[in-house]
Amino acid sequence: MQGKPKKEEIIIENLKNLSMAEKNKEDDLDVVAGYFGNILSELFVVKEDEWSDNLRKIGYYLGKYIYIMDAYDDLEKDLKKGNYNPFSEKMCNTGNFDFLVKEILTISPAVATSLFSPSTNIF
């Protein structure tokens, strides 16, 4: 029976998946951001203990936030240069694109910060 994958194996696997998704021009924002979230979730856990689960979740949601914020920040440049960006053209052409992105960017930090509540026993 094989044990749990090591931190570096998880990070390498998610980097490969992220690279492949970007190469294939994945337009599901949650999928590509999730790969980066998985990477940060592993980086947030220094050791396996009673805080590991919450630290993984915090890292995951902050990783998604960082990836999405970077994609949004790069969007204009990517569109001009024809580079990949996970925001689909259909999504960009909606009349409420900025509002939609704001909503998306509000969710991840909200979930991550909720894990700091006193009931989580993280500290």
Chimera marker file (.cmm) of the C-alpha trace (Angstrom):
<marker_set name="trace">
<marker id="1" x="0.000" y="0.000" z="0.000" r="1" g="1" b="0" radius="0.5"/>
<marker id="2" x="1.392" y="3.345" z="-0.997" r="1" g="1" b="0" radius="0.5"/>
<marker id="3" x="1.412" y="6.229" z="1.480" r="1" g="1" b="0" radius="0.5"/>
<marker id="4" x="0.238" y="9.787" z="1.072" r="1" g="1" b="0" radius="0.5"/>
<marker id="5" x="2.037" y="11.713" z="-1.696" r="1" g="1" b="0" radius="0.5"/>
<marker id="6" x="4.867" y="13.939" z="-0.555" r="1" g="1" b="0" radius="0.5"/>
<marker id="7" x="4.539" y="17.696" z="-0.647" r="1" g="1" b="0" radius="0.5"/>
<marker id="8" x="6.904" y="18.039" z="-3.601" r="1" g="1" b="0" radius="0.5"/>
<marker id="9" x="5.015" y="15.368" z="-5.576" r="1" g="1" b="0" radius="0.5"/>
<marker id="10" x="1.731" y="17.210" z="-5.056" r="1" g="1" b="0" radius="0.5"/>
<marker id="11" x="3.276" y="20.518" z="-6.099" r="1" g="1" b="0" radius="0.5"/>
<marker id="12" x="4.957" y="19.014" z="-9.185" r="1" g="1" b="0" radius="0.5"/>
<marker id="13" x="1.742" y="17.251" z="-10.236" r="1" g="1" b="0" radius="0.5"/>
<marker id="14" x="-0.283" y="20.449" z="-9.908" r="1" g="1" b="0" radius="0.5"/>
<marker id="15" x="2.334" y="22.482" z="-11.785" r="1" g="1" b="0" radius="0.5"/>
<marker id="16" x="2.133" y="19.933" z="-14.608" r="1" g="1" b="0" radius="0.5"/>
<marker id="17" x="-1.669" y="20.045" z="-14.578" r="1" g="1" b="0" radius="0.5"/>
<marker id="18" x="-1.648" y="23.848" z="-14.558" r="1" g="1" b="0" radius="0.5"/>
<marker id="19" x="0.830" y="23.976" z="-17.424" r="1" g="1" b="0" radius="0.5"/>
<marker id="20" x="-1.211" y="21.498" z="-19.461" r="1" g="1" b="0" radius="0.5"/>
<marker id="21" x="-4.458" y="23.350" z="-18.752" r="1" g="1" b="0" radius="0.5"/>
<marker id="22" x="-2.908" y="26.644" z="-19.849" r="1" g="1" b="0" radius="0.5"/>
<marker id="23" x="-1.406" y="25.013" z="-22.950" r="1" g="1" b="0" radius="0.5"/>
<marker id="24" x="-4.849" y="23.585" z="-23.808" r="1" g="1" b="0" radius="0.5"/>
<marker id="25" x="-6.401" y="27.022" z="-23.181" r="1" g="1" b="0" radius="0.5"/>
<marker id="26" x="-8.682" y="25.755" z="-20.424" r="1" g="1" b="0" radius="0.5"/>
<marker id="27" x="-11.540" y="28.240" z="-20.080" r="1" g="1" b="0" radius="0.5"/>
<marker id="28" x="-12.878" y="26.965" z="-16.771" r="1" g="1" b="0" radius="0.5"/>
<marker id="29" x="-11.427" y="29.544" z="-14.402" r="1" g="1" b="0" radius="0.5"/>
<marker id="30" x="-12.119" y="27.375" z="-11.371" r="1" g="1" b="0" radius="0.5"/>
<marker id="31" x="-10.088" y="24.486" z="-12.791" r="1" g="1" b="0" radius="0.5"/>
<marker id="32" x="-6.901" y="26.450" z="-13.526" r="1" g="1" b="0" radius="0.5"/>
<marker id="33" x="-7.140" y="28.542" z="-10.364" r="1" g="1" b="0" radius="0.5"/>
<marker id="34" x="-7.702" y="25.318" z="-8.416" r="1" g="1" b="0" radius="0.5"/>
<marker id="35" x="-4.364" y="23.909" z="-9.561" r="1" g="1" b="0" radius="0.5"/>
<marker id="36" x="-2.587" y="26.982" z="-8.227" r="1" g="1" b="0" radius="0.5"/>
<marker id="37" x="-4.681" y="26.752" z="-5.062" r="1" g="1" b="0" radius="0.5"/>
<marker id="38" x="-3.524" y="23.166" z="-4.598" r="1" g="1" b="0" radius="0.5"/>
<marker id="39" x="0.092" y="24.306" z="-4.874" r="1" g="1" b="0" radius="0.5"/>
<marker id="40" x="-0.302" y="27.026" z="-2.258" r="1" g="1" b="0" radius="0.5"/>
<marker id="41" x="-2.263" y="24.700" z="0.011" r="1" g="1" b="0" radius="0.5"/>
<marker id="42" x="0.794" y="22.467" z="0.273" r="1" g="1" b="0" radius="0.5"/>
<marker id="43" x="3.129" y="25.411" z="0.841" r="1" g="1" b="0" radius="0.5"/>
<marker id="44" x="0.999" y="26.640" z="3.755" r="1" g="1" b="0" radius="0.5"/>
<marker id="45" x="1.461" y="23.405" z="5.714" r="1" g="1" b="0" radius="0.5"/>
<marker id="46" x="4.818" y="23.256" z="7.443" r="1" g="1" b="0" radius="0.5"/>
<marker id="47" x="4.062" y="20.051" z="9.329" r="1" g="1" b="0" radius="0.5"/>
<marker id="48" x="1.145" y="17.686" z="9.717" r="1" g="1" b="0" radius="0.5"/>
<marker id="49" x="-0.630" y="18.630" z="12.928" r="1" g="1" b="0" radius="0.5"/>
<marker id="50" x="-4.005" y="19.842" z="14.203" r="1" g="1" b="0" radius="0.5"/>
<marker id="51" x="-3.751" y="23.004" z="12.043" r="1" g="1" b="0" radius="0.5"/>
<marker id="52" x="-2.872" y="21.305" z="8.755" r="1" g="1" b="0" radius="0.5"/>
<marker id="53" x="-6.414" y="21.033" z="7.404" r="1" g="1" b="0" radius="0.5"/>
<marker id="54" x="-7.247" y="24.696" z="7.956" r="1" g="1" b="0" radius="0.5"/>
<marker id="55" x="-3.863" y="25.867" z="6.688" r="1" g="1" b="0" radius="0.5"/>
<marker id="56" x="-4.365" y="23.808" z="3.525" r="1" g="1" b="0" radius="0.5"/>
<marker id="57" x="-7.785" y="25.362" z="2.992" r="1" g="1" b="0" radius="0.5"/>
<marker id="58" x="-6.449" y="28.874" z="3.586" r="1" g="1" b="0" radius="0.5"/>
<marker id="59" x="-3.590" y="28.261" z="1.149" r="1" g="1" b="0" radius="0.5"/>
<marker id="60" x="-5.989" y="26.817" z="-1.407" r="1" g="1" b="0" radius="0.5"/>
<marker id="61" x="-8.358" y="29.785" z="-1.403" r="1" g="1" b="0" radius="0.5"/>
<marker id="62" x="-5.576" y="32.351" z="-1.309" r="1" g="1" b="0" radius="0.5"/>
<marker id="63" x="-3.865" y="30.531" z="-4.182" r="1" g="1" b="0" radius="0.5"/>
<marker id="64" x="-7.050" y="30.694" z="-6.242" r="1" g="1" b="0" radius="0.5"/>
<marker id="65" x="-7.366" y="34.385" z="-5.389" r="1" g="1" b="0" radius="0.5"/>
<marker id="66" x="-3.785" y="35.121" z="-6.471" r="1" g="1" b="0" radius="0.5"/>
<marker id="67" x="-4.179" y="33.217" z="-9.743" r="1" g="1" b="0" radius="0.5"/>
<marker id="68" x="-7.471" y="34.914" z="-10.623" r="1" g="1" b="0" radius="0.5"/>
<marker id="69" x="-6.198" y="38.372" z="-9.631" r="1" g="1" b="0" radius="0.5"/>
<marker id="70" x="-3.112" y="37.874" z="-11.790" r="1" g="1" b="0" radius="0.5"/>
<marker id="71" x="-5.238" y="36.716" z="-14.744" r="1" g="1" b="0" radius="0.5"/>
<marker id="72" x="-7.484" y="39.754" z="-14.360" r="1" g="1" b="0" radius="0.5"/>
<marker id="73" x="-4.489" y="42.076" z="-14.088" r="1" g="1" b="0" radius="0.5"/>
<marker id="74" x="-2.932" y="40.555" z="-17.234" r="1" g="1" b="0" radius="0.5"/>
<marker id="75" x="-6.161" y="40.356" z="-19.236" r="1" g="1" b="0" radius="0.5"/>
<marker id="76" x="-5.763" y="43.478" z="-21.379" r="1" g="1" b="0" radius="0.5"/>
<marker id="77" x="-2.130" y="42.668" z="-22.191" r="1" g="1" b="0" radius="0.5"/>
<marker id="78" x="-2.982" y="39.027" z="-22.948" r="1" g="1" b="0" radius="0.5"/>
<marker id="79" x="-5.825" y="39.991" z="-25.251" r="1" g="1" b="0" radius="0.5"/>
<marker id="80" x="-3.593" y="42.418" z="-27.167" r="1" g="1" b="0" radius="0.5"/>
<marker id="81" x="-0.789" y="39.855" z="-27.539" r="1" g="1" b="0" radius="0.5"/>
<marker id="82" x="-3.051" y="36.869" z="-28.129" r="1" g="1" b="0" radius="0.5"/>
<marker id="83" x="-1.736" y="35.119" z="-25.021" r="1" g="1" b="0" radius="0.5"/>
<marker id="84" x="-3.729" y="32.612" z="-22.996" r="1" g="1" b="0" radius="0.5"/>
<marker id="85" x="-5.897" y="33.982" z="-20.228" r="1" g="1" b="0" radius="0.5"/>
<marker id="86" x="-8.419" y="31.853" z="-18.327" r="1" g="1" b="0" radius="0.5"/>
<marker id="87" x="-11.100" y="34.510" z="-18.624" r="1" g="1" b="0" radius="0.5"/>
<marker id="88" x="-13.057" y="33.339" z="-21.637" r="1" g="1" b="0" radius="0.5"/>
<marker id="89" x="-13.912" y="35.773" z="-24.386" r="1" g="1" b="0" radius="0.5"/>
<marker id="90" x="-17.588" y="35.084" z="-23.694" r="1" g="1" b="0" radius="0.5"/>
<marker id="91" x="-17.135" y="36.072" z="-20.057" r="1" g="1" b="0" radius="0.5"/>
<marker id="92" x="-15.202" y="39.222" z="-21.004" r="1" g="1" b="0" radius="0.5"/>
<marker id="93" x="-17.921" y="40.364" z="-23.366" r="1" g="1" b="0" radius="0.5"/>
<marker id="94" x="-20.683" y="40.371" z="-20.798" r="1" g="1" b="0" radius="0.5"/>
<marker id="95" x="-21.881" y="43.775" z="-19.721" r="1" g="1" b="0" radius="0.5"/>
<marker id="96" x="-21.104" y="43.014" z="-16.097" r="1" g="1" b="0" radius="0.5"/>
<marker id="97" x="-17.617" y="41.499" z="-16.418" r="1" g="1" b="0" radius="0.5"/>
<marker id="98" x="-15.946" y="43.712" z="-13.796" r="1" g="1" b="0" radius="0.5"/>
<marker id="99" x="-18.780" y="43.053" z="-11.349" r="1" g="1" b="0" radius="0.5"/>
<marker id="100" x="-18.493" y="39.316" z="-11.986" r="1" g="1" b="0" radius="0.5"/>
<marker id="101" x="-14.730" y="39.352" z="-11.381" r="1" g="1" b="0" radius="0.5"/>
<marker id="102" x="-15.228" y="41.369" z="-8.190" r="1" g="1" b="0" radius="0.5"/>
<marker id="103" x="-17.679" y="38.747" z="-6.945" r="1" g="1" b="0" radius="0.5"/>
<marker id="104" x="-15.292" y="35.919" z="-7.817" r="1" g="1" b="0" radius="0.5"/>
<marker id="105" x="-12.400" y="37.691" z="-6.100" r="1" g="1" b="0" radius="0.5"/>
<marker id="106" x="-14.475" y="38.311" z="-2.991" r="1" g="1" b="0" radius="0.5"/>
<marker id="107" x="-15.350" y="34.659" z="-2.427" r="1" g="1" b="0" radius="0.5"/>
<marker id="108" x="-11.864" y="33.150" z="-2.002" r="1" g="1" b="0" radius="0.5"/>
<marker id="109" x="-10.535" y="35.577" z="0.621" r="1" g="1" b="0" radius="0.5"/>
<marker id="110" x="-13.875" y="35.420" z="2.443" r="1" g="1" b="0" radius="0.5"/>
<marker id="111" x="-13.603" y="31.654" z="2.770" r="1" g="1" b="0" radius="0.5"/>
<marker id="112" x="-9.924" y="31.834" z="3.729" r="1" g="1" b="0" radius="0.5"/>
<marker id="113" x="-10.460" y="34.477" z="6.409" r="1" g="1" b="0" radius="0.5"/>
<marker id="114" x="-13.477" y="32.638" z="7.820" r="1" g="1" b="0" radius="0.5"/>
<marker id="115" x="-11.059" y="29.868" z="8.759" r="1" g="1" b="0" radius="0.5"/>
<marker id="116" x="-9.412" y="32.262" z="11.221" r="1" g="1" b="0" radius="0.5"/>
<marker id="117" x="-12.534" y="32.437" z="13.368" r="1" g="1" b="0" radius="0.5"/>
<marker id="118" x="-12.074" y="31.496" z="17.043" r="1" g="1" b="0" radius="0.5"/>
<marker id="119" x="-14.149" y="28.345" z="16.527" r="1" g="1" b="0" radius="0.5"/>
<marker id="120" x="-11.549" y="26.907" z="14.144" r="1" g="1" b="0" radius="0.5"/>
<marker id="121" x="-8.944" y="26.567" z="16.921" r="1" g="1" b="0" radius="0.5"/>
<marker id="122" x="-6.182" y="27.423" z="14.459" r="1" g="1" b="0" radius="0.5"/>
<marker id="123" x="-4.155" y="29.317" z="17.058" r="1" g="1" b="0" radius="0.5"/>
<link id1="1" id2="2" r="1" g="1" b="0" radius="0.2"/>
<link id1="2" id2="3" r="1" g="1" b="0" radius="0.2"/>
<link id1="3" id2="4" r="1" g="1" b="0" radius="0.2"/>
<link id1="4" id2="5" r="1" g="1" b="0" radius="0.2"/>
<link id1="5" id2="6" r="1" g="1" b="0" radius="0.2"/>
<link id1="6" id2="7" r="1" g="1" b="0" radius="0.2"/>
<link id1="7" id2="8" r="1" g="1" b="0" radius="0.2"/>
<link id1="8" id2="9" r="1" g="1" b="0" radius="0.2"/>
<link id1="9" id2="10" r="1" g="1" b="0" radius="0.2"/>
<link id1="10" id2="11" r="1" g="1" b="0" radius="0.2"/>
<link id1="11" id2="12" r="1" g="1" b="0" radius="0.2"/>
<link id1="12" id2="13" r="1" g="1" b="0" radius="0.2"/>
<link id1="13" id2="14" r="1" g="1" b="0" radius="0.2"/>
<link id1="14" id2="15" r="1" g="1" b="0" radius="0.2"/>
<link id1="15" id2="16" r="1" g="1" b="0" radius="0.2"/>
<link id1="16" id2="17" r="1" g="1" b="0" radius="0.2"/>
<link id1="17" id2="18" r="1" g="1" b="0" radius="0.2"/>
<link id1="18" id2="19" r="1" g="1" b="0" radius="0.2"/>
<link id1="19" id2="20" r="1" g="1" b="0" radius="0.2"/>
<link id1="20" id2="21" r="1" g="1" b="0" radius="0.2"/>
<link id1="21" id2="22" r="1" g="1" b="0" radius="0.2"/>
<link id1="22" id2="23" r="1" g="1" b="0" radius="0.2"/>
<link id1="23" id2="24" r="1" g="1" b="0" radius="0.2"/>
<link id1="24" id2="25" r="1" g="1" b="0" radius="0.2"/>
<link id1="25" id2="26" r="1" g="1" b="0" radius="0.2"/>
<link id1="26" id2="27" r="1" g="1" b="0" radius="0.2"/>
<link id1="27" id2="28" r="1" g="1" b="0" radius="0.2"/>
<link id1="28" id2="29" r="1" g="1" b="0" radius="0.2"/>
<link id1="29" id2="30" r="1" g="1" b="0" radius="0.2"/>
<link id1="30" id2="31" r="1" g="1" b="0" radius="0.2"/>
<link id1="31" id2="32" r="1" g="1" b="0" radius="0.2"/>
<link id1="32" id2="33" r="1" g="1" b="0" radius="0.2"/>
<link id1="33" id2="34" r="1" g="1" b="0" radius="0.2"/>
<link id1="34" id2="35" r="1" g="1" b="0" radius="0.2"/>
<link id1="35" id2="36" r="1" g="1" b="0" radius="0.2"/>
<link id1="36" id2="37" r="1" g="1" b="0" radius="0.2"/>
<link id1="37" id2="38" r="1" g="1" b="0" radius="0.2"/>
<link id1="38" id2="39" r="1" g="1" b="0" radius="0.2"/>
<link id1="39" id2="40" r="1" g="1" b="0" radius="0.2"/>
<link id1="40" id2="41" r="1" g="1" b="0" radius="0.2"/>
<link id1="41" id2="42" r="1" g="1" b="0" radius="0.2"/>
<link id1="42" id2="43" r="1" g="1" b="0" radius="0.2"/>
<link id1="43" id2="44" r="1" g="1" b="0" radius="0.2"/>
<link id1="44" id2="45" r="1" g="1" b="0" radius="0.2"/>
<link id1="45" id2="46" r="1" g="1" b="0" radius="0.2"/>
<link id1="46" id2="47" r="1" g="1" b="0" radius="0.2"/>
<link id1="47" id2="48" r="1" g="1" b="0" radius="0.2"/>
<link id1="48" id2="49" r="1" g="1" b="0" radius="0.2"/>
<link id1="49" id2="50" r="1" g="1" b="0" radius="0.2"/>
<link id1="50" id2="51" r="1" g="1" b="0" radius="0.2"/>
<link id1="51" id2="52" r="1" g="1" b="0" radius="0.2"/>
<link id1="52" id2="53" r="1" g="1" b="0" radius="0.2"/>
<link id1="53" id2="54" r="1" g="1" b="0" radius="0.2"/>
<link id1="54" id2="55" r="1" g="1" b="0" radius="0.2"/>
<link id1="55" id2="56" r="1" g="1" b="0" radius="0.2"/>
<link id1="56" id2="57" r="1" g="1" b="0" radius="0.2"/>
<link id1="57" id2="58" r="1" g="1" b="0" radius="0.2"/>
<link id1="58" id2="59" r="1" g="1" b="0" radius="0.2"/>
<link id1="59" id2="60" r="1" g="1" b="0" radius="0.2"/>
<link id1="60" id2="61" r="1" g="1" b="0" radius="0.2"/>
<link id1="61" id2="62" r="1" g="1" b="0" radius="0.2"/>
<link id1="62" id2="63" r="1" g="1" b="0" radius="0.2"/>
<link id1="63" id2="64" r="1" g="1" b="0" radius="0.2"/>
<link id1="64" id2="65" r="1" g="1" b="0" radius="0.2"/>
<link id1="65" id2="66" r="1" g="1" b="0" radius="0.2"/>
<link id1="66" id2="67" r="1" g="1" b="0" radius="0.2"/>
<link id1="67" id2="68" r="1" g="1" b="0" radius="0.2"/>
<link id1="68" id2="69" r="1" g="1" b="0" radius="0.2"/>
<link id1="69" id2="70" r="1" g="1" b="0" radius="0.2"/>
<link id1="70" id2="71" r="1" g="1" b="0" radius="0.2"/>
<link id1="71" id2="72" r="1" g="1" b="0" radius="0.2"/>
<link id1="72" id2="73" r="1" g="1" b="0" radius="0.2"/>
<link id1="73" id2="74" r="1" g="1" b="0" radius="0.2"/>
<link id1="74" id2="75" r="1" g="1" b="0" radius="0.2"/>
<link id1="75" id2="76" r="1" g="1" b="0" radius="0.2"/>
<link id1="76" id2="77" r="1" g="1" b="0" radius="0.2"/>
<link id1="77" id2="78" r="1" g="1" b="0" radius="0.2"/>
<link id1="78" id2="79" r="1" g="1" b="0" radius="0.2"/>
<link id1="79" id2="80" r="1" g="1" b="0" radius="0.2"/>
<link id1="80" id2="81" r="1" g="1" b="0" radius="0.2"/>
<link id1="81" id2="82" r="1" g="1" b="0" radius="0.2"/>
<link id1="82" id2="83" r="1" g="1" b="0" radius="0.2"/>
<link id1="83" id2="84" r="1" g="1" b="0" radius="0.2"/>
<link id1="84" id2="85" r="1" g="1" b="0" radius="0.2"/>
<link id1="85" id2="86" r="1" g="1" b="0" radius="0.2"/>
<link id1="86" id2="87" r="1" g="1" b="0" radius="0.2"/>
<link id1="87" id2="88" r="1" g="1" b="0" radius="0.2"/>
<link id1="88" id2="89" r="1" g="1" b="0" radius="0.2"/>
<link id1="89" id2="90" r="1" g="1" b="0" radius="0.2"/>
<link id1="90" id2="91" r="1" g="1" b="0" radius="0.2"/>
<link id1="91" id2="92" r="1" g="1" b="0" radius="0.2"/>
<link id1="92" id2="93" r="1" g="1" b="0" radius="0.2"/>
<link id1="93" id2="94" r="1" g="1" b="0" radius="0.2"/>
<link id1="94" id2="95" r="1" g="1" b="0" radius="0.2"/>
<link id1="95" id2="96" r="1" g="1" b="0" radius="0.2"/>
<link id1="96" id2="97" r="1" g="1" b="0" radius="0.2"/>
<link id1="97" id2="98" r="1" g="1" b="0" radius="0.2"/>
<link id1="98" id2="99" r="1" g="1" b="0" radius="0.2"/>
<link id1="99" id2="100" r="1" g="1" b="0" radius="0.2"/>
<link id1="100" id2="101" r="1" g="1" b="0" radius="0.2"/>
<link id1="101" id2="102" r="1" g="1" b="0" radius="0.2"/>
<link id1="102" id2="103" r="1" g="1" b="0" radius="0.2"/>
<link id1="103" id2="104" r="1" g="1" b="0" radius="0.2"/>
<link id1="104" id2="105" r="1" g="1" b="0" radius="0.2"/>
<link id1="105" id2="106" r="1" g="1" b="0" radius="0.2"/>
<link id1="106" id2="107" r="1" g="1" b="0" radius="0.2"/>
<link id1="107" id2="108" r="1" g="1" b="0" radius="0.2"/>
<link id1="108" id2="109" r="1" g="1" b="0" radius="0.2"/>
<link id1="109" id2="110" r="1" g="1" b="0" radius="0.2"/>
<link id1="110" id2="111" r="1" g="1" b="0" radius="0.2"/>
<link id1="111" id2="112" r="1" g="1" b="0" radius="0.2"/>
<link id1="112" id2="113" r="1" g="1" b="0" radius="0.2"/>
<link id1="113" id2="114" r="1" g="1" b="0" radius="0.2"/>
<link id1="114" id2="115" r="1" g="1" b="0" radius="0.2"/>
<link id1="115" id2="116" r="1" g="1" b="0" radius="0.2"/>
<link id1="116" id2="117" r="1" g="1" b="0" radius="0.2"/>
<link id1="117" id2="118" r="1" g="1" b="0" radius="0.2"/>
<link id1="118" id2="119" r="1" g="1" b="0" radius="0.2"/>
<link id1="119" id2="120" r="1" g="1" b="0" radius="0.2"/>
<link id1="120" id2="121" r="1" g="1" b="0" radius="0.2"/>
<link id1="121" id2="122" r="1" g="1" b="0" radius="0.2"/>
<link id1="122" id2="123" r="1" g="1" b="0" radius="0.2"/>
</marker_set>
